[in-house]
Amino acid sequence: MAEINPNYIVAVAEQLSFVSAFLGGISATILVTIVVFTSEKKSVNWIVSSSALAACSLLIAVVAAWRLIILLHPELSIKVDTGIITVLWASMLIGYAIGFLSLIVSIGLSGWLRSRRDGAITTTIAVISILFFILATPFGV
């Protein structure tokens, strides 16, 4: 990996920590709401799984972002190994990407709880969102 400016890493980490915390909260809310919802539909199991993956992945992104911000602070009195920065950077980006995509999957599946028509609409919107995310994301570079 090419050397990335620590100021850039901190700026990205600050933004992703806020976004990931917000989206993680939404994912956890969906998860709890769907767990309480009792239905025999297969989509419930998939929504629960994707919401749990989203919430956990986004929390990993938040913690990695916070650690990056702490370790790259100019007033930190200890020397930080670049290996740990690389691991935290990758964890933050991967956690965010998996969490975001899993949240979109949860939203896409949610329509199937109501009807085939609503399921087709929400799935189509989710697929478009996933394509946009993949095409618009610079993958942390």
C-alpha positions as CSV (number, residue, x, y, z in Angstrom):
1,M,0.0,0.0,0.0
2,A,1.3,3.5,-0.9
3,E,2.0,5.7,2.1
4,I,-1.1,7.8,2.9
5,N,-0.8,11.1,4.6
6,P,-1.8,10.8,8.3
7,N,-3.9,14.0,8.0
8,Y,-5.9,12.4,5.2
9,I,-6.5,9.2,7.3
10,V,-7.7,11.3,10.3
11,A,-10.1,13.3,8.1
12,V,-11.6,10.2,6.5
13,A,-11.7,8.4,9.9
14,E,-13.6,11.4,11.5
15,Q,-16.2,11.4,8.7
16,L,-16.6,7.6,8.6
17,S,-16.9,7.3,12.4
18,F,-19.9,9.6,12.4
19,V,-21.6,8.1,9.4
20,S,-20.9,4.5,10.6
21,A,-22.2,5.2,14.0
22,F,-25.4,6.7,12.6
23,L,-25.9,3.8,10.1
24,G,-25.0,1.3,12.8
25,G,-27.8,2.7,14.9
26,I,-30.3,2.4,12.0
27,S,-29.1,-1.2,11.4
28,A,-29.6,-2.1,15.0
29,T,-33.0,-0.6,15.0
30,I,-34.0,-2.6,12.0
31,L,-32.6,-5.7,13.6
32,V,-34.5,-5.3,16.8
33,T,-37.7,-4.4,15.0
34,I,-37.5,-7.4,12.7
35,V,-36.6,-9.8,15.6
36,V,-39.8,-8.7,17.4
37,F,-41.7,-9.2,14.1
38,T,-42.9,-12.8,14.0
39,S,-43.5,-14.1,10.5
40,E,-42.8,-17.4,8.7
41,K,-41.5,-15.6,5.7
42,K,-37.9,-16.4,4.6
43,S,-37.2,-12.7,4.1
44,V,-37.4,-12.2,7.9
45,N,-34.4,-14.5,8.4
46,W,-32.5,-12.7,5.7
47,I,-33.3,-9.3,7.0
48,V,-32.2,-10.3,10.5
49,S,-29.0,-11.7,9.2
50,S,-28.1,-8.7,7.0
51,S,-29.1,-6.2,9.7
52,A,-26.9,-8.0,12.2
53,L,-24.0,-8.0,9.8
54,A,-24.5,-4.3,9.0
55,A,-24.7,-3.3,12.7
56,C,-21.6,-5.3,13.6
57,S,-19.6,-4.2,10.6
58,L,-20.4,-0.6,11.1
59,L,-19.4,-0.8,14.7
60,I,-16.1,-2.3,13.7
61,A,-15.7,0.7,11.3
62,V,-16.4,3.1,14.2
63,V,-14.0,1.5,16.6
64,A,-11.2,1.4,13.9
65,A,-11.9,5.0,13.0
66,W,-11.6,6.1,16.6
67,R,-8.4,4.2,17.1
68,L,-6.9,5.8,14.0
69,I,-7.9,9.2,15.2
70,I,-6.3,8.5,18.6
71,L,-3.1,6.9,17.2
72,L,-2.5,9.7,14.6
73,H,-3.0,12.6,17.0
74,P,0.0,14.9,16.8
75,E,0.2,15.0,20.6
76,L,0.5,11.2,21.1
77,S,3.8,10.7,22.9
78,I,4.5,7.1,21.7
79,K,5.7,5.9,18.3
80,V,3.0,4.1,16.4
81,D,3.8,1.1,14.2
82,T,2.7,1.7,10.6
83,G,1.4,-1.9,10.5
84,I,-1.3,-1.2,13.0
85,I,-2.3,1.9,11.1
86,T,-2.6,-0.2,7.9
87,V,-4.7,-2.8,9.7
88,L,-7.0,-0.2,11.2
89,W,-7.4,1.7,7.9
90,A,-8.4,-1.5,6.1
91,S,-10.7,-2.5,9.0
92,M,-12.4,0.8,8.9
93,L,-12.9,0.8,5.1
94,I,-14.0,-2.9,4.9
95,G,-16.3,-2.6,8.0
96,Y,-17.9,0.5,6.4
97,A,-18.3,-1.1,3.0
98,I,-19.7,-4.4,4.3
99,G,-22.0,-2.6,6.8
100,F,-23.3,-0.1,4.2
101,L,-24.0,-2.9,1.7
102,S,-25.7,-5.1,4.3
103,L,-27.9,-2.2,5.3
104,I,-28.9,-1.7,1.7
105,V,-29.7,-5.5,1.5
106,S,-31.9,-5.2,4.6
107,I,-33.8,-2.3,3.1
108,G,-34.1,-4.1,-0.2
109,L,-35.6,-7.2,1.4
110,S,-38.0,-5.3,3.6
111,G,-40.6,-4.9,0.9
112,W,-41.0,-8.7,0.7
113,L,-42.6,-8.6,4.1
114,R,-45.6,-6.8,2.6
115,S,-46.1,-8.1,-0.9
116,R,-44.4,-9.3,-4.1
117,R,-44.9,-5.9,-5.7
118,D,-43.3,-4.0,-2.8
119,G,-40.6,-6.6,-2.6
120,A,-39.8,-6.1,-6.3
121,I,-39.7,-2.3,-5.9
122,T,-37.5,-2.3,-2.8
123,T,-35.1,-4.9,-4.3
124,T,-34.8,-2.8,-7.5
125,I,-34.1,0.3,-5.5
126,A,-31.5,-1.6,-3.4
127,V,-29.7,-3.0,-6.5
128,I,-29.5,0.5,-8.0
129,S,-28.1,1.8,-4.7
130,I,-25.5,-1.0,-4.5
131,L,-24.4,-0.3,-8.0
132,F,-24.1,3.4,-7.3
133,F,-22.1,2.6,-4.1
134,I,-19.7,0.4,-6.0
135,L,-19.2,2.8,-8.9
136,A,-19.0,5.9,-6.7
137,T,-16.7,4.6,-4.0
138,P,-13.0,5.3,-4.5
139,F,-12.2,2.4,-2.0
140,G,-10.3,4.7,0.4
141,V,-7.7,5.9,-2.1
